[in-house]
Amino acid sequence: MTIDERLERLTERHEALTQSLELFSHIQQEQAARTDARLDKTDARLAKTDARLDKLVGTVERITAVVEGITAAVESHERRLDRLEH
């Protein structure tokens, strides 16, 4: 094999490697873009979920306060009934 043939083979290998790296870089950029899009969607869903959770917690707190008020009223009525019975 002559030097010219070796140089030709090296040139071909270099070009093939360059093309492979360009393809790999392009694939990696596409994957990064898809990942970023998924993250954006996930962030939006998490924001909605947080808002719903805050609303739910507020509702539970209000219901708890109402139940506590009803419990206090029932206990007060029970005490009155006990006093009336005795």
ZIURFEN-V76529 format. One record per helix or strand. SS is the DSSP state (a for helix, b for strand). FROM is the first residue (numbers start at 1). LEN is the number of residues. If there is no record, write none. Layout:
ss->SS from->FROM len->LEN
ss->SS from->FROM len->LEN
//
This chain:
ss->a from->3 len->83
//
